[in-house]
Amino acid sequence: MGDPTLSQFIEGWPLFREPVLAAACAGGLLGALGVYVVLGRMVFLSAALSQSAGLGVALAFFAQLHLAVSPSMASPALGAALVTFLALGLIMRDRSVEGHRRDGLLGLVFLVGSGGTLIVGTRIVQEVQDIQTLLFGTAVAVLPEDLRALAVLTALVGAVHLIGARGFVEVVFDPDGARVRGLPVGGLRAALLVTMAASVSLVTQVLGALPAFAFSVLPALAVVPLASNVPRAMLMAAVAGASMGALGYLMAFFYDLPVGASQALVGVAMVGLGGGLGRAIGWAFGVVRSRR
């Protein structure tokens, strides 16, 4: 049998439609939020939340198989949301000013999430494929209702961030100045973290922990050197993230690779391209200024 071709992908579009569109939607959503993650130095937060969501999904499967909990009471989506917001609550309770303490807590949450997922996975061998999907992503296991849920969440989170865009920027980059201006710093920070946690939780449940983390970091890293302000960076990161999700699926199809890893590799290539373009633009502006 020959290598897969683009025509075969097009012929199989009904099979790949939901996964590709879901990846594009998730990439756009987390790509835009990733600008706050990267510029606000919250990369470890994104990693901790994605692993916590993974643990929640694994615990939901465990409850169904070994505790006889009904699927409606222990759904993967509910498990991911509960554990993610539990982790977020723990993180938000820590109000220490020492950076090493915050990093240590995030590291603890990350390790509990990733280690717990693997440990619980050994107790639900019946769902081993679901655990692999949970960690690394899959090419086909996205249902129409998953796509609809992502689309609705993207619309809601987008509306929240359009309304509160200026406040979110102030809280992330100048919290002291935001307090002086009388902005509700605590409420804005909570809203930012809740929308981020909800987004990471759902994307992890639908596509996997690795794609969720990659979407929330790599598109922003790729476009930040090219953007002149935060709103433009968020728009560019959304486009880059959506492209990363779709192109990752194409790469996985053509080369028979794990989807999540393929999406991450596309994101890494974007980071390299963005960094190169950023340096080239900076050099060009430097030459122009020197001639003046």
N, C-alpha and C positions, 0 to 999 in steps of 0.2 A: 504494500500500500504506500502511495506517494505521500510527500509532505503536505500538510494542510495548505489550502489556498484561500485567497480572499473570496473567490466565488463560493467556496464551500461554506465559509463563514456567513456570507450573505444568504445562502440557501438555508442555513440553520438559524437565521435570525429569530424566528419564533422561540427557539430554545434559549437564545442568549439575550433576548430583548430586556427582560426584567433585570438580570445581573448587570448588564452594561449600563442601563439607565440608572439603576440603584447606585452603582459605583460612581457614575458621573454626578449624581445628586449628592451623595455622601462626600465626594471629593470637593465639590463646590462649597458645601456647608462647612466642613471642617477646615478647608483651605482658608476661607475667610476668617473664621475664628482663630486659625493658627497664627495670624498676624499678632494678635494679643499674646498668644502663647510664646512666640519667638521674641518679640520686642519686650514683653513683660517678664522674660526669663522664667517662664513657667513650663518648660519642656518636660521636666520630670513630673509635673502635675498631670499632664496629658498621658504620660506613660502609666502613671499609677492608676488613673481612672479607667483606662482601657483594660488593664489587667484585672482591676476590681470587677468590671463588667463581665469579663470572661469567667471569673470565679462565680459570679452570680448565675450565669447560664449553666455552668457545670453543676452547681448546687441544685438548680431546678430539676435537671435530669436525675440527679441522685435522689431527690425527694420523690419524684414520680416512681422510680424503679424500686427503691428500698424502703420508703416510708409510706407507700400507698397513697400519696397525696394526688388528688385529681389534677390532670393537666391544666385545667382552668385556674386552679389555686397555685400551681407551681409552674407557670409558663416561663419559658426562657426570657421573654421580654420583661416579665415582672421580676424575675430573679436578677437580671442584669441591672434594672433600675434600682431595686432595693439595695443591693450591695454597693453599687456606685454611689448612691446618695448617702449610704452609711459611711463610706470612705470619705466622701466630701465633708460630711458633718464632722468627722474626726479631724480632718485637716483644718477646717475653719475654726474649730475650737482652740487650736494652737495659736495664741496671739504673741508668742515670743518674738523678740526683735532679732535674736541671733540667727544668722543665716544657716549656720551648721545644724541648728536644731530643726529648722524647717526642712532642710535637705534630708536630715536623718529620718524624720517622720515620713516624708514622701518615699524615701527608699524602703522604709518598713512596709508601707502600704503596697508598694510595687512588688516587693518580694513575697508578701503574704498572698497577693492576688495571683502572681505567676506560679509560685510554688503550690498554692492551694489548688489551682486549676489542674495542675499535673497530678497531684495526689488524689484529688477526687476523681480524675479521669481514670485512674487505675481501678476504681471501684465501680465503674459503669462501663465495662468492656462492651456491653451491648450497644452503647452509643459512641464507640471509639471514633467512628467517622464524623460524628457531630463535634467531638472534641477537636479533631484535626481541623475541621471547618472553622470552629470557634477561634482557634489560634492563628491559622494561616490564611483563611479565606477559601472560597470555592468558586468554580466557574458557573455552576448551574443552580445551586440550591438557594435561589431567591424567589419568593412567591410574590404574586401580584399585590397581596395585602402588605408585604414588606415594603415594596416600592411606594405604595400609597402612604404608608406610615412615614417613610422618609420624606416624601414630598410635602406632607402636611407639617411635619416638624420643621422642615427647611423654611416653609412659608411663615410659620409662627416665630421662629428664632430670627429670621430675616426682618420681620416687622418690629420685634423688640429692639433689635440692634439699629435699625433705621431711626426709630423714635429716640433712642437713648445714645446715639453715636457719640455726640460731643461729651456727654457725661462719662461714658465708658473710657474714652481716650484720656480724659483728665484723671480718672481714678487709677488707671494703669500706669500712666507715665508721670503724673504729678499729683499724688494724693494730698500732699500738704497744701498745694495751691487750690485743690478742689475744696478742701475744708474751709479755707479762707473765703472762697467764693460762696460758701453756704450750700454746696451740693451735698446730697445725702450719700456720703461715701460708703457707709456700711451697706445701704440698700442697693446701690449700684454695683458694688463688688459682689454681693450675694447674687444679684440677677445675672451678672456676667458668669459667675462660677456655675450657677444652676443651669443656664442655657448650654454652657460648655459640657457639663456632666450629662445632661439629657442627650445631647448630640452624640457624645462619645459612647454612651451606653447603648443607644439604638444602633449606631453604626457597628459597634462590636457584636451585638446580637445578630445583626443581619449579615455582615461581611467578615467579621473576625477582628481579633485584637491587633494583629500586625497591620492590616490596612488602616484601621482607625488611628493608630499612632502615627503611621506614615502620612496620612492625609492631614493630620493636625500639625505637622512640623515641616515637611519637605516643600510643599508649595510656597509657604511663607518664606522659607529660607531662599528659595529660588528668586522671588520677586522683590524682596525688600531692598536689595542693592539697586534696583531699577526704578523704584517708586519714590516720588517726591513728598508724599504725605500718607497718612494712615488710611484714609478712605480709598485712595487710589491703590494702595498696596492690598487692601482687602478685596477690591474688585479684581485685580490682577491675580491674586492668590486663588480666588474662587474659580476663575477661568482655568488657571494652571491645575488646580485640584481636580476639576471635572475632566480635563484632558488626561490627567494622570490616571484616573480611574478607568476611563474608556480604553486608553492605549495599553494599560496594563493587561486588560482582558484580551486584547488583540495579541499582545506579545505571548501571553500564556497559551493562547490557542495555536499560534503558529509554531511555537517551540516546545510545546508540551511541558510547561513549567507551572509551579504553584502560583495561583493567581495573586495572593497577597504579596509574595516575594517579587513577582513581576511588576506589580504596581509600585512597590518600594524602589525597585531598580529604575523604573521610569522617573520617579521622583528624584532619585539621586542624580540621574542624567540632567534633569531640569536644574537642579542646584548648581551643577558644574557649568551649565550653559548660562544661567543667570549670573553667576559669579564672573565668568569670562566677559559677558556683555557689560557688566557693571564696571569692570576694570578698563575695558576698551573705551567706554563712554567717558570715564574719568580721565583717561589719557588724552582723549580727543579734546575735552574741555580744557585740560591743562595746556595743550599745544595752542589752542585758540587764544587763551588768556596771555600766554607768553608772547605771542605775536602782536598783541595789542600794546 
